[in-house]
Amino acid sequence: MRVISRVLRIENHNVRVTELDPGRVATEEFSLNRFSGDAERAAAVYAGELNLVAEDIAEAVRWVASLPAHVNIDTMTIKPRTQS
């Protein structure tokens, strides 16, 4: 994805491209798949941690899309405050 983003910027197709790198986001689907549907193990992944939620990422996308046309955010890394 990073290479595609860079090529689009270099070729200057008059599009804005933002590479969004989320950190730890608490989602049921990812953990359930990771632990083959074991809900207890899936819930334990995020227990006691300060996590992002899908709405946090959606808000970042909304913000980037709302910027004036001449502004581009190349890369955005979003992590919970407690994730190093």
mmCIF file of the N, C-alpha and C atoms, coordinates in Angstrom:
data_MODEL
# 
_entry.id   MODEL 
# 
loop_
_atom_site.group_PDB 
_atom_site.id 
_atom_site.type_symbol 
_atom_site.label_atom_id 
_atom_site.label_alt_id 
_atom_site.label_comp_id 
_atom_site.label_asym_id 
_atom_site.label_entity_id 
_atom_site.label_seq_id 
_atom_site.pdbx_PDB_ins_code 
_atom_site.Cartn_x 
_atom_site.Cartn_y 
_atom_site.Cartn_z 
_atom_site.occupancy 
_atom_site.B_iso_or_equiv 
_atom_site.pdbx_formal_charge 
_atom_site.auth_seq_id 
_atom_site.auth_comp_id 
_atom_site.auth_asym_id 
_atom_site.auth_atom_id 
_atom_site.pdbx_PDB_model_num 
ATOM 1   N N  . MET A 1 1  ? 0.820   -1.185  0.000   1.00 0.00 ? 1  MET A N  1 
ATOM 2   C CA . MET A 1 1  ? 0.000   0.000   0.000   1.00 0.00 ? 1  MET A CA 1 
ATOM 3   C C  . MET A 1 1  ? 0.870   1.257   0.000   1.00 0.00 ? 1  MET A C  1 
ATOM 4   N N  . ARG A 1 2  ? 1.960   1.213   0.747   1.00 0.00 ? 2  ARG A N  1 
ATOM 5   C CA . ARG A 1 2  ? 2.828   2.388   0.835   1.00 0.00 ? 2  ARG A CA 1 
ATOM 6   C C  . ARG A 1 2  ? 3.379   2.765   -0.545  1.00 0.00 ? 2  ARG A C  1 
ATOM 7   N N  . VAL A 1 3  ? 3.764   1.774   -1.327  1.00 0.00 ? 3  VAL A N  1 
ATOM 8   C CA . VAL A 1 3  ? 4.318   2.044   -2.657  1.00 0.00 ? 3  VAL A CA 1 
ATOM 9   C C  . VAL A 1 3  ? 3.256   2.645   -3.568  1.00 0.00 ? 3  VAL A C  1 
ATOM 10  N N  . ILE A 1 4  ? 2.058   2.100   -3.530  1.00 0.00 ? 4  ILE A N  1 
ATOM 11  C CA . ILE A 1 4  ? 0.970   2.633   -4.357  1.00 0.00 ? 4  ILE A CA 1 
ATOM 12  C C  . ILE A 1 4  ? 0.690   4.088   -3.987  1.00 0.00 ? 4  ILE A C  1 
ATOM 13  N N  . SER A 1 5  ? 0.675   4.377   -2.695  1.00 0.00 ? 5  SER A N  1 
ATOM 14  C CA . SER A 1 5  ? 0.440   5.754   -2.242  1.00 0.00 ? 5  SER A CA 1 
ATOM 15  C C  . SER A 1 5  ? 1.507   6.693   -2.777  1.00 0.00 ? 5  SER A C  1 
ATOM 16  N N  . ARG A 1 6  ? 2.751   6.270   -2.699  1.00 0.00 ? 6  ARG A N  1 
ATOM 17  C CA . ARG A 1 6  ? 3.854   7.131   -3.165  1.00 0.00 ? 6  ARG A CA 1 
ATOM 18  C C  . ARG A 1 6  ? 3.802   7.348   -4.668  1.00 0.00 ? 6  ARG A C  1 
ATOM 19  N N  . VAL A 1 7  ? 3.516   6.296   -5.411  1.00 0.00 ? 7  VAL A N  1 
ATOM 20  C CA . VAL A 1 7  ? 3.432   6.427   -6.868  1.00 0.00 ? 7  VAL A CA 1 
ATOM 21  C C  . VAL A 1 7  ? 2.314   7.389   -7.250  1.00 0.00 ? 7  VAL A C  1 
ATOM 22  N N  . LEU A 1 8  ? 1.168   7.285   -6.609  1.00 0.00 ? 8  LEU A N  1 
ATOM 23  C CA . LEU A 1 8  ? 0.063   8.196   -6.913  1.00 0.00 ? 8  LEU A CA 1 
ATOM 24  C C  . LEU A 1 8  ? 0.455   9.643   -6.646  1.00 0.00 ? 8  LEU A C  1 
ATOM 25  N N  . ARG A 1 9  ? 1.217   9.873   -5.582  1.00 0.00 ? 9  ARG A N  1 
ATOM 26  C CA . ARG A 1 9  ? 1.660   11.243  -5.289  1.00 0.00 ? 9  ARG A CA 1 
ATOM 27  C C  . ARG A 1 9  ? 2.671   11.724  -6.328  1.00 0.00 ? 9  ARG A C  1 
ATOM 28  N N  . ILE A 1 10 ? 3.624   10.865  -6.666  1.00 0.00 ? 10 ILE A N  1 
ATOM 29  C CA . ILE A 1 10 ? 4.683   11.241  -7.613  1.00 0.00 ? 10 ILE A CA 1 
ATOM 30  C C  . ILE A 1 10 ? 4.105   11.530  -8.997  1.00 0.00 ? 10 ILE A C  1 
ATOM 31  N N  . GLU A 1 11 ? 3.173   10.694  -9.440  1.00 0.00 ? 11 GLU A N  1 
ATOM 32  C CA . GLU A 1 11 ? 2.600   10.859  -10.776 1.00 0.00 ? 11 GLU A CA 1 
ATOM 33  C C  . GLU A 1 11 ? 1.632   12.031  -10.858 1.00 0.00 ? 11 GLU A C  1 
ATOM 34  N N  . ASN A 1 12 ? 1.287   12.608  -9.721  1.00 0.00 ? 12 ASN A N  1 
ATOM 35  C CA . ASN A 1 12 ? 0.476   13.823  -9.663  1.00 0.00 ? 12 ASN A CA 1 
ATOM 36  C C  . ASN A 1 12 ? -0.804  13.731  -10.490 1.00 0.00 ? 12 ASN A C  1 
ATOM 37  N N  . HIS A 1 13 ? -1.665  12.815  -10.108 1.00 0.00 ? 13 HIS A N  1 
ATOM 38  C CA . HIS A 1 13 ? -2.958  12.651  -10.776 1.00 0.00 ? 13 HIS A CA 1 
ATOM 39  C C  . HIS A 1 13 ? -4.020  13.575  -10.194 1.00 0.00 ? 13 HIS A C  1 
ATOM 40  N N  . ASN A 1 14 ? -3.592  14.581  -9.461  1.00 0.00 ? 14 ASN A N  1 
ATOM 41  C CA . ASN A 1 14 ? -4.509  15.531  -8.836  1.00 0.00 ? 14 ASN A CA 1 
ATOM 42  C C  . ASN A 1 14 ? -5.461  14.839  -7.853  1.00 0.00 ? 14 ASN A C  1 
ATOM 43  N N  . VAL A 1 15 ? -4.917  13.857  -7.146  1.00 0.00 ? 15 VAL A N  1 
ATOM 44  C CA . VAL A 1 15 ? -5.676  13.182  -6.093  1.00 0.00 ? 15 VAL A CA 1 
ATOM 45  C C  . VAL A 1 15 ? -4.897  13.305  -4.790  1.00 0.00 ? 15 VAL A C  1 
ATOM 46  N N  . ARG A 1 16 ? -5.630  13.288  -3.709  1.00 0.00 ? 16 ARG A N  1 
ATOM 47  C CA . ARG A 1 16 ? -4.990  13.275  -2.395  1.00 0.00 ? 16 ARG A CA 1 
ATOM 48  C C  . ARG A 1 16 ? -4.946  11.833  -1.911  1.00 0.00 ? 16 ARG A C  1 
ATOM 49  N N  . VAL A 1 17 ? -3.802  11.452  -1.376  1.00 0.00 ? 17 VAL A N  1 
ATOM 50  C CA . VAL A 1 17 ? -3.626  10.093  -0.881  1.00 0.00 ? 17 VAL A CA 1 
ATOM 51  C C  . VAL A 1 17 ? -3.095  10.180  0.540   1.00 0.00 ? 17 VAL A C  1 
ATOM 52  N N  . THR A 1 18 ? -3.804  9.558   1.465   1.00 0.00 ? 18 THR A N  1 
ATOM 53  C CA . THR A 1 18 ? -3.363  9.522   2.857   1.00 0.00 ? 18 THR A CA 1 
ATOM 54  C C  . THR A 1 18 ? -3.186  8.075   3.273   1.00 0.00 ? 18 THR A C  1 
ATOM 55  N N  . GLU A 1 19 ? -2.015  7.788   3.785   1.00 0.00 ? 19 GLU A N  1 
ATOM 56  C CA . GLU A 1 19 ? -1.723  6.460   4.311   1.00 0.00 ? 19 GLU A CA 1 
ATOM 57  C C  . GLU A 1 19 ? -2.042  6.482   5.801   1.00 0.00 ? 19 GLU A C  1 
ATOM 58  N N  . LEU A 1 20 ? -3.021  5.708   6.208   1.00 0.00 ? 20 LEU A N  1 
ATOM 59  C CA . LEU A 1 20 ? -3.479  5.691   7.595   1.00 0.00 ? 20 LEU A CA 1 
ATOM 60  C C  . LEU A 1 20 ? -2.982  4.415   8.264   1.00 0.00 ? 20 LEU A C  1 
ATOM 61  N N  . ASP A 1 21 ? -2.188  4.578   9.317   1.00 0.00 ? 21 ASP A N  1 
ATOM 62  C CA . ASP A 1 21 ? -1.612  3.448   10.047  1.00 0.00 ? 21 ASP A CA 1 
ATOM 63  C C  . ASP A 1 21 ? -2.196  3.397   11.451  1.00 0.00 ? 21 ASP A C  1 
ATOM 64  N N  . PRO A 1 22 ? -3.238  2.588   11.660  1.00 0.00 ? 22 PRO A N  1 
ATOM 65  C CA . PRO A 1 22 ? -3.824  2.508   12.996  1.00 0.00 ? 22 PRO A CA 1 
ATOM 66  C C  . PRO A 1 22 ? -3.035  1.571   13.898  1.00 0.00 ? 22 PRO A C  1 
ATOM 67  N N  . GLY A 1 23 ? -3.008  1.908   15.162  1.00 0.00 ? 23 GLY A N  1 
ATOM 68  C CA . GLY A 1 23 ? -2.418  1.031   16.160  1.00 0.00 ? 23 GLY A CA 1 
ATOM 69  C C  . GLY A 1 23 ? -3.458  0.023   16.622  1.00 0.00 ? 23 GLY A C  1 
ATOM 70  N N  . ARG A 1 24 ? -3.480  -0.211  17.917  1.00 0.00 ? 24 ARG A N  1 
ATOM 71  C CA . ARG A 1 24 ? -4.383  -1.216  18.499  1.00 0.00 ? 24 ARG A CA 1 
ATOM 72  C C  . ARG A 1 24 ? -5.822  -0.692  18.504  1.00 0.00 ? 24 ARG A C  1 
ATOM 73  N N  . VAL A 1 25 ? -6.660  -1.338  17.698  1.00 0.00 ? 25 VAL A N  1 
ATOM 74  C CA . VAL A 1 25 ? -8.073  -0.975  17.604  1.00 0.00 ? 25 VAL A CA 1 
ATOM 75  C C  . VAL A 1 25 ? -8.893  -2.171  18.086  1.00 0.00 ? 25 VAL A C  1 
ATOM 76  N N  . ALA A 1 26 ? -9.704  -1.947  19.087  1.00 0.00 ? 26 ALA A N  1 
ATOM 77  C CA . ALA A 1 26 ? -10.530 -3.022  19.646  1.00 0.00 ? 26 ALA A CA 1 
ATOM 78  C C  . ALA A 1 26 ? -11.702 -3.310  18.717  1.00 0.00 ? 26 ALA A C  1 
ATOM 79  N N  . THR A 1 27 ? -11.630 -4.437  18.042  1.00 0.00 ? 27 THR A N  1 
ATOM 80  C CA . THR A 1 27 ? -12.725 -4.879  17.184  1.00 0.00 ? 27 THR A CA 1 
ATOM 81  C C  . THR A 1 27 ? -12.999 -6.351  17.463  1.00 0.00 ? 27 THR A C  1 
ATOM 82  N N  . GLU A 1 28 ? -14.248 -6.708  17.516  1.00 0.00 ? 28 GLU A N  1 
ATOM 83  C CA . GLU A 1 28 ? -14.614 -8.097  17.789  1.00 0.00 ? 28 GLU A CA 1 
ATOM 84  C C  . GLU A 1 28 ? -14.207 -9.023  16.646  1.00 0.00 ? 28 GLU A C  1 
ATOM 85  N N  . GLU A 1 29 ? -14.386 -8.594  15.429  1.00 0.00 ? 29 GLU A N  1 
ATOM 86  C CA . GLU A 1 29 ? -14.141 -9.456  14.283  1.00 0.00 ? 29 GLU A CA 1 
ATOM 87  C C  . GLU A 1 29 ? -12.696 -9.929  14.221  1.00 0.00 ? 29 GLU A C  1 
ATOM 88  N N  . PHE A 1 30 ? -11.742 -9.032  14.396  1.00 0.00 ? 30 PHE A N  1 
ATOM 89  C CA . PHE A 1 30 ? -10.333 -9.402  14.297  1.00 0.00 ? 30 PHE A CA 1 
ATOM 90  C C  . PHE A 1 30 ? -9.969  -10.428 15.350  1.00 0.00 ? 30 PHE A C  1 
ATOM 91  N N  . SER A 1 31 ? -10.316 -10.168 16.591  1.00 0.00 ? 31 SER A N  1 
ATOM 92  C CA . SER A 1 31 ? -9.952  -11.078 17.674  1.00 0.00 ? 31 SER A CA 1 
ATOM 93  C C  . SER A 1 31 ? -10.670 -12.414 17.566  1.00 0.00 ? 31 SER A C  1 
ATOM 94  N N  . LEU A 1 32 ? -11.933 -12.390 17.184  1.00 0.00 ? 32 LEU A N  1 
ATOM 95  C CA . LEU A 1 32 ? -12.659 -13.658 17.030  1.00 0.00 ? 32 LEU A CA 1 
ATOM 96  C C  . LEU A 1 32 ? -12.040 -14.524 15.938  1.00 0.00 ? 32 LEU A C  1 
ATOM 97  N N  . ASN A 1 33 ? -11.647 -13.914 14.844  1.00 0.00 ? 33 ASN A N  1 
ATOM 98  C CA . ASN A 1 33 ? -10.977 -14.671 13.782  1.00 0.00 ? 33 ASN A CA 1 
ATOM 99  C C  . ASN A 1 33 ? -9.622  -15.179 14.241  1.00 0.00 ? 33 ASN A C  1 
ATOM 100 N N  . ARG A 1 34 ? -8.906  -14.350 14.950  1.00 0.00 ? 34 ARG A N  1 
ATOM 101 C CA . ARG A 1 34 ? -7.572  -14.719 15.431  1.00 0.00 ? 34 ARG A CA 1 
ATOM 102 C C  . ARG A 1 34 ? -7.633  -15.940 16.341  1.00 0.00 ? 34 ARG A C  1 
ATOM 103 N N  . PHE A 1 35 ? -8.680  -16.025 17.157  1.00 0.00 ? 35 PHE A N  1 
ATOM 104 C CA . PHE A 1 35 ? -8.806  -17.123 18.115  1.00 0.00 ? 35 PHE A CA 1 
ATOM 105 C C  . PHE A 1 35 ? -9.911  -18.104 17.722  1.00 0.00 ? 35 PHE A C  1 
ATOM 106 N N  . SER A 1 36 ? -10.149 -18.230 16.439  1.00 0.00 ? 36 SER A N  1 
ATOM 107 C CA . SER A 1 36 ? -11.091 -19.219 15.894  1.00 0.00 ? 36 SER A CA 1 
ATOM 108 C C  . SER A 1 36 ? -12.450 -19.207 16.585  1.00 0.00 ? 36 SER A C  1 
ATOM 109 N N  . GLY A 1 37 ? -12.967 -18.025 16.852  1.00 0.00 ? 37 GLY A N  1 
ATOM 110 C CA . GLY A 1 37 ? -14.300 -17.889 17.424  1.00 0.00 ? 37 GLY A CA 1 
ATOM 111 C C  . GLY A 1 37 ? -14.385 -18.007 18.933  1.00 0.00 ? 37 GLY A C  1 
ATOM 112 N N  . ASP A 1 38 ? -13.250 -18.142 19.611  1.00 0.00 ? 38 ASP A N  1 
ATOM 113 C CA . ASP A 1 38 ? -13.243 -18.245 21.081  1.00 0.00 ? 38 ASP A CA 1 
ATOM 114 C C  . ASP A 1 38 ? -13.439 -16.844 21.666  1.00 0.00 ? 38 ASP A C  1 
ATOM 115 N N  . ALA A 1 39 ? -14.684 -16.522 22.042  1.00 0.00 ? 39 ALA A N  1 
ATOM 116 C CA . ALA A 1 39 ? -15.036 -15.175 22.502  1.00 0.00 ? 39 ALA A CA 1 
ATOM 117 C C  . ALA A 1 39 ? -14.293 -14.780 23.772  1.00 0.00 ? 39 ALA A C  1 
ATOM 118 N N  . GLU A 1 40 ? -14.044 -15.721 24.656  1.00 0.00 ? 40 GLU A N  1 
ATOM 119 C CA . GLU A 1 40 ? -13.351 -15.407 25.912  1.00 0.00 ? 40 GLU A CA 1 
ATOM 120 C C  . GLU A 1 40 ? -11.905 -14.988 25.646  1.00 0.00 ? 40 GLU A C  1 
ATOM 121 N N  . ARG A 1 41 ? -11.216 -15.725 24.808  1.00 0.00 ? 41 ARG A N  1 
ATOM 122 C CA . ARG A 1 41 ? -9.838  -15.355 24.458  1.00 0.00 ? 41 ARG A CA 1 
ATOM 123 C C  . ARG A 1 41 ? -9.809  -14.052 23.663  1.00 0.00 ? 41 ARG A C  1 
ATOM 124 N N  . ALA A 1 42 ? -10.791 -13.875 22.798  1.00 0.00 ? 42 ALA A N  1 
ATOM 125 C CA . ALA A 1 42 ? -10.858 -12.655 21.995  1.00 0.00 ? 42 ALA A CA 1 
ATOM 126 C C  . ALA A 1 42 ? -11.037 -11.430 22.882  1.00 0.00 ? 42 ALA A C  1 
ATOM 127 N N  . ALA A 1 43 ? -11.901 -11.518 23.877  1.00 0.00 ? 43 ALA A N  1 
ATOM 128 C CA . ALA A 1 43 ? -12.143 -10.394 24.787  1.00 0.00 ? 43 ALA A CA 1 
ATOM 129 C C  . ALA A 1 43 ? -10.915 -10.094 25.635  1.00 0.00 ? 43 ALA A C  1 
ATOM 130 N N  . ALA A 1 44 ? -10.137 -11.120 25.957  1.00 0.00 ? 44 ALA A N  1 
ATOM 131 C CA . ALA A 1 44 ? -8.955  -10.941 26.806  1.00 0.00 ? 44 ALA A CA 1 
ATOM 132 C C  . ALA A 1 44 ? -7.861  -10.124 26.121  1.00 0.00 ? 44 ALA A C  1 
ATOM 133 N N  . VAL A 1 45 ? -7.867  -10.095 24.802  1.00 0.00 ? 45 VAL A N  1 
ATOM 134 C CA . VAL A 1 45 ? -6.845  -9.341  24.063  1.00 0.00 ? 45 VAL A CA 1 
ATOM 135 C C  . VAL A 1 45 ? -6.859  -7.868  24.455  1.00 0.00 ? 45 VAL A C  1 
ATOM 136 N N  . TYR A 1 46 ? -8.041  -7.320  24.642  1.00 0.00 ? 46 TYR A N  1 
ATOM 137 C CA . TYR A 1 46 ? -8.177  -5.892  24.896  1.00 0.00 ? 46 TYR A CA 1 
ATOM 138 C C  . TYR A 1 46 ? -8.461  -5.556  26.357  1.00 0.00 ? 46 TYR A C  1 
ATOM 139 N N  . ALA A 1 47 ? -8.601  -6.565  27.194  1.00 0.00 ? 47 ALA A N  1 
ATOM 140 C CA . ALA A 1 47 ? -8.949  -6.345  28.605  1.00 0.00 ? 47 ALA A CA 1 
ATOM 141 C C  . ALA A 1 47 ? -7.864  -5.544  29.315  1.00 0.00 ? 47 ALA A C  1 
ATOM 142 N N  . GLY A 1 48 ? -8.292  -4.545  30.055  1.00 0.00 ? 48 GLY A N  1 
ATOM 143 C CA . GLY A 1 48 ? -7.362  -3.747  30.848  1.00 0.00 ? 48 GLY A CA 1 
ATOM 144 C C  . GLY A 1 48 ? -6.494  -2.791  30.051  1.00 0.00 ? 48 GLY A C  1 
ATOM 145 N N  . GLU A 1 49 ? -6.748  -2.670  28.771  1.00 0.00 ? 49 GLU A N  1 
ATOM 146 C CA . GLU A 1 49 ? -5.961  -1.784  27.908  1.00 0.00 ? 49 GLU A CA 1 
ATOM 147 C C  . GLU A 1 49 ? -6.813  -0.607  27.446  1.00 0.00 ? 49 GLU A C  1 
ATOM 148 N N  . LEU A 1 50 ? -6.162  0.506   27.239  1.00 0.00 ? 50 LEU A N  1 
ATOM 149 C CA . LEU A 1 50 ? -6.814  1.655   26.622  1.00 0.00 ? 50 LEU A CA 1 
ATOM 150 C C  . LEU A 1 50 ? -6.681  1.459   25.114  1.00 0.00 ? 50 LEU A C  1 
ATOM 151 N N  . ASN A 1 51 ? -7.785  1.265   24.435  1.00 0.00 ? 51 ASN A N  1 
ATOM 152 C CA . ASN A 1 51 ? -7.767  0.934   23.013  1.00 0.00 ? 51 ASN A CA 1 
ATOM 153 C C  . ASN A 1 51 ? -8.498  1.968   22.180  1.00 0.00 ? 51 ASN A C  1 
ATOM 154 N N  . LEU A 1 52 ? -8.138  2.017   20.913  1.00 0.00 ? 52 LEU A N  1 
ATOM 155 C CA . LEU A 1 52 ? -8.931  2.774   19.959  1.00 0.00 ? 52 LEU A CA 1 
ATOM 156 C C  . LEU A 1 52 ? -10.155 1.941   19.606  1.00 0.00 ? 52 LEU A C  1 
ATOM 157 N N  . VAL A 1 53 ? -11.160 2.602   19.072  1.00 0.00 ? 53 VAL A N  1 
ATOM 158 C CA . VAL A 1 53 ? -12.339 1.916   18.548  1.00 0.00 ? 53 VAL A CA 1 
ATOM 159 C C  . VAL A 1 53 ? -12.506 2.350   17.093  1.00 0.00 ? 53 VAL A C  1 
ATOM 160 N N  . ALA A 1 54 ? -13.325 1.623   16.366  1.00 0.00 ? 54 ALA A N  1 
ATOM 161 C CA . ALA A 1 54 ? -13.509 1.908   14.943  1.00 0.00 ? 54 ALA A CA 1 
ATOM 162 C C  . ALA A 1 54 ? -13.920 3.359   14.697  1.00 0.00 ? 54 ALA A C  1 
ATOM 163 N N  . GLU A 1 55 ? -14.702 3.920   15.595  1.00 0.00 ? 55 GLU A N  1 
ATOM 164 C CA . GLU A 1 55 ? -15.158 5.306   15.435  1.00 0.00 ? 55 GLU A CA 1 
ATOM 165 C C  . GLU A 1 55 ? -13.989 6.293   15.479  1.00 0.00 ? 55 GLU A C  1 
ATOM 166 N N  . ASP A 1 56 ? -12.934 5.972   16.218  1.00 0.00 ? 56 ASP A N  1 
ATOM 167 C CA . ASP A 1 56 ? -11.752 6.843   16.257  1.00 0.00 ? 56 ASP A CA 1 
ATOM 168 C C  . ASP A 1 56 ? -11.101 6.918   14.879  1.00 0.00 ? 56 ASP A C  1 
ATOM 169 N N  . ILE A 1 57 ? -10.995 5.784   14.225  1.00 0.00 ? 57 ILE A N  1 
ATOM 170 C CA . ILE A 1 57 ? -10.393 5.746   12.891  1.00 0.00 ? 57 ILE A CA 1 
ATOM 171 C C  . ILE A 1 57 ? -11.311 6.445   11.888  1.00 0.00 ? 57 ILE A C  1 
ATOM 172 N N  . ALA A 1 58 ? -12.601 6.206   12.000  1.00 0.00 ? 58 ALA A N  1 
ATOM 173 C CA . ALA A 1 58 ? -13.563 6.866   11.109  1.00 0.00 ? 58 ALA A CA 1 
ATOM 174 C C  . ALA A 1 58 ? -13.489 8.380   11.251  1.00 0.00 ? 58 ALA A C  1 
ATOM 175 N N  . GLU A 1 59 ? -13.318 8.868   12.459  1.00 0.00 ? 59 GLU A N  1 
ATOM 176 C CA . GLU A 1 59 ? -13.211 10.314  12.690  1.00 0.00 ? 59 GLU A CA 1 
ATOM 177 C C  . GLU A 1 59 ? -11.958 10.876  12.026  1.00 0.00 ? 59 GLU A C  1 
ATOM 178 N N  . ALA A 1 60 ? -10.859 10.132  12.078  1.00 0.00 ? 60 ALA A N  1 
ATOM 179 C CA . ALA A 1 60 ? -9.627  10.580  11.424  1.00 0.00 ? 60 ALA A CA 1 
ATOM 180 C C  . ALA A 1 60 ? -9.817  10.657  9.909   1.00 0.00 ? 60 ALA A C  1 
ATOM 181 N N  . VAL A 1 61 ? -10.475 9.666   9.340   1.00 0.00 ? 61 VAL A N  1 
ATOM 182 C CA . VAL A 1 61 ? -10.748 9.663   7.899   1.00 0.00 ? 61 VAL A CA 1 
ATOM 183 C C  . VAL A 1 61 ? -11.649 10.842  7.535   1.00 0.00 ? 61 VAL A C  1 
ATOM 184 N N  . ARG A 1 62 ? -12.667 11.085  8.345   1.00 0.00 ? 62 ARG A N  1 
ATOM 185 C CA . ARG A 1 62 ? -13.567 12.215  8.100   1.00 0.00 ? 62 ARG A CA 1 
ATOM 186 C C  . ARG A 1 62 ? -12.797 13.526  8.118   1.00 0.00 ? 62 ARG A C  1 
ATOM 187 N N  . TRP A 1 63 ? -11.901 13.679  9.105   1.00 0.00 ? 63 TRP A N  1 
ATOM 188 C CA . TRP A 1 63 ? -11.125 14.909  9.223   1.00 0.00 ? 63 TRP A CA 1 
ATOM 189 C C  . TRP A 1 63 ? -10.239 15.121  8.000   1.00 0.00 ? 63 TRP A C  1 
ATOM 190 N N  . VAL A 1 64 ? -9.522  14.078  7.583   1.00 0.00 ? 64 VAL A N  1 
ATOM 191 C CA . VAL A 1 64 ? -8.645  14.191  6.413   1.00 0.00 ? 64 VAL A CA 1 
ATOM 192 C C  . VAL A 1 64 ? -9.461  14.559  5.173   1.00 0.00 ? 64 VAL A C  1 
ATOM 193 N N  . ALA A 1 65 ? -10.602 13.918  4.993   1.00 0.00 ? 65 ALA A N  1 
ATOM 194 C CA . ALA A 1 65 ? -11.435 14.184  3.815   1.00 0.00 ? 65 ALA A CA 1 
ATOM 195 C C  . ALA A 1 65 ? -12.021 15.593  3.824   1.00 0.00 ? 65 ALA A C  1 
ATOM 196 N N  . SER A 1 66 ? -12.146 16.192  5.000   1.00 0.00 ? 66 SER A N  1 
ATOM 197 C CA . SER A 1 66 ? -12.754 17.521  5.097   1.00 0.00 ? 66 SER A CA 1 
ATOM 198 C C  . SER A 1 66 ? -11.761 18.663  4.890   1.00 0.00 ? 66 SER A C  1 
ATOM 199 N N  . LEU A 1 67 ? -10.491 18.358  4.768   1.00 0.00 ? 67 LEU A N  1 
ATOM 200 C CA . LEU A 1 67 ? -9.485  19.408  4.590   1.00 0.00 ? 67 LEU A CA 1 
ATOM 201 C C  . LEU A 1 67 ? -9.624  20.063  3.219   1.00 0.00 ? 67 LEU A C  1 
ATOM 202 N N  . PRO A 1 68 ? -9.156  21.300  3.099   1.00 0.00 ? 68 PRO A N  1 
ATOM 203 C CA . PRO A 1 68 ? -9.207  21.967  1.793   1.00 0.00 ? 68 PRO A CA 1 
ATOM 204 C C  . PRO A 1 68 ? -8.449  21.158  0.734   1.00 0.00 ? 68 PRO A C  1 
ATOM 205 N N  . ALA A 1 69 ? -8.833  21.304  -0.509  1.00 0.00 ? 69 ALA A N  1 
ATOM 206 C CA . ALA A 1 69 ? -8.282  20.503  -1.605  1.00 0.00 ? 69 ALA A CA 1 
ATOM 207 C C  . ALA A 1 69 ? -6.771  20.633  -1.767  1.00 0.00 ? 69 ALA A C  1 
ATOM 208 N N  . HIS A 1 70 ? -6.199  21.749  -1.331  1.00 0.00 ? 70 HIS A N  1 
ATOM 209 C CA . HIS A 1 70 ? -4.757  21.931  -1.500  1.00 0.00 ? 70 HIS A CA 1 
ATOM 210 C C  . HIS A 1 70 ? -3.942  21.322  -0.357  1.00 0.00 ? 70 HIS A C  1 
ATOM 211 N N  . VAL A 1 71 ? -4.612  20.742  0.633   1.00 0.00 ? 71 VAL A N  1 
ATOM 212 C CA . VAL A 1 71 ? -3.932  20.157  1.795   1.00 0.00 ? 71 VAL A CA 1 
ATOM 213 C C  . VAL A 1 71 ? -3.945  18.642  1.678   1.00 0.00 ? 71 VAL A C  1 
ATOM 214 N N  . ASN A 1 72 ? -2.780  18.026  1.874   1.00 0.00 ? 72 ASN A N  1 
ATOM 215 C CA . ASN A 1 72 ? -2.693  16.568  1.871   1.00 0.00 ? 72 ASN A CA 1 
ATOM 216 C C  . ASN A 1 72 ? -1.940  16.104  3.109   1.00 0.00 ? 72 ASN A C  1 
ATOM 217 N N  . ILE A 1 73 ? -2.494  15.150  3.796   1.00 0.00 ? 73 ILE A N  1 
ATOM 218 C CA . ILE A 1 73 ? -1.813  14.494  4.906   1.00 0.00 ? 73 ILE A CA 1 
ATOM 219 C C  . ILE A 1 73 ? -1.231  13.220  4.319   1.00 0.00 ? 73 ILE A C  1 
ATOM 220 N N  . ASP A 1 74 ? 0.089   13.147  4.172   1.00 0.00 ? 74 ASP A N  1 
ATOM 221 C CA . ASP A 1 74 ? 0.707   11.976  3.546   1.00 0.00 ? 74 ASP A CA 1 
ATOM 222 C C  . ASP A 1 74 ? 0.528   10.721  4.389   1.00 0.00 ? 74 ASP A C  1 
ATOM 223 N N  . THR A 1 75 ? 0.906   10.812  5.662   1.00 0.00 ? 75 THR A N  1 
ATOM 224 C CA . THR A 1 75 ? 0.865   9.651   6.546   1.00 0.00 ? 75 THR A CA 1 
ATOM 225 C C  . THR A 1 75 ? 0.303   10.057  7.893   1.00 0.00 ? 75 THR A C  1 
ATOM 226 N N  . MET A 1 76 ? -0.563  9.209   8.435   1.00 0.00 ? 76 MET A N  1 
ATOM 227 C CA . MET A 1 76 ? -1.120  9.465   9.755   1.00 0.00 ? 76 MET A CA 1 
ATOM 228 C C  . MET A 1 76 ? -1.043  8.166   10.550  1.00 0.00 ? 76 MET A C  1 
ATOM 229 N N  . THR A 1 77 ? -0.359  8.213   11.684  1.00 0.00 ? 77 THR A N  1 
ATOM 230 C CA . THR A 1 77 ? -0.295  7.072   12.592  1.00 0.00 ? 77 THR A CA 1 
ATOM 231 C C  . THR A 1 77 ? -1.165  7.401   13.793  1.00 0.00 ? 77 THR A C  1 
ATOM 232 N N  . ILE A 1 78 ? -2.106  6.517   14.085  1.00 0.00 ? 78 ILE A N  1 
ATOM 233 C CA . ILE A 1 78 ? -3.028  6.736   15.198  1.00 0.00 ? 78 ILE A CA 1 
ATOM 234 C C  . ILE A 1 78 ? -2.906  5.548   16.142  1.00 0.00 ? 78 ILE A C  1 
ATOM 235 N N  . LYS A 1 79 ? -2.530  5.826   17.378  1.00 0.00 ? 79 LYS A N  1 
ATOM 236 C CA . LYS A 1 79 ? -2.391  4.762   18.369  1.00 0.00 ? 79 LYS A CA 1 
ATOM 237 C C  . LYS A 1 79 ? -3.021  5.210   19.679  1.00 0.00 ? 79 LYS A C  1 
ATOM 238 N N  . PRO A 1 80 ? -3.414  4.239   20.499  1.00 0.00 ? 80 PRO A N  1 
ATOM 239 C CA . PRO A 1 80 ? -3.859  4.607   21.843  1.00 0.00 ? 80 PRO A CA 1 
ATOM 240 C C  . PRO A 1 80 ? -2.688  5.233   22.596  1.00 0.00 ? 80 PRO A C  1 
ATOM 241 N N  . ARG A 1 81 ? -2.977  6.112   23.484  1.00 0.00 ? 81 ARG A N  1 
ATOM 242 C CA . ARG A 1 81 ? -1.941  6.807   24.243  1.00 0.00 ? 81 ARG A CA 1 
ATOM 243 C C  . ARG A 1 81 ? -0.999  5.836   24.950  1.00 0.00 ? 81 ARG A C  1 
ATOM 244 N N  . THR A 1 82 ? -1.503  4.675   25.365  1.00 0.00 ? 82 THR A N  1 
ATOM 245 C CA . THR A 1 82 ? -0.692  3.718   26.115  1.00 0.00 ? 82 THR A CA 1 
ATOM 246 C C  . THR A 1 82 ? 0.059   2.723   25.239  1.00 0.00 ? 82 THR A C  1 
ATOM 247 N N  . GLN A 1 83 ? -0.069  2.822   23.929  1.00 0.00 ? 83 GLN A N  1 
ATOM 248 C CA . GLN A 1 83 ? 0.660   1.913   23.041  1.00 0.00 ? 83 GLN A CA 1 
ATOM 249 C C  . GLN A 1 83 ? 1.944   2.580   22.600  1.00 0.00 ? 83 GLN A C  1 
ATOM 250 N N  . SER A 1 84 ? 3.058   1.898   22.789  1.00 0.00 ? 84 SER A N  1 
ATOM 251 C CA . SER A 1 84 ? 4.347   2.514   22.420  1.00 0.00 ? 84 SER A CA 1 
ATOM 252 C C  . SER A 1 84 ? 4.693   2.255   20.980  1.00 0.00 ? 84 SER A C  1 
# 
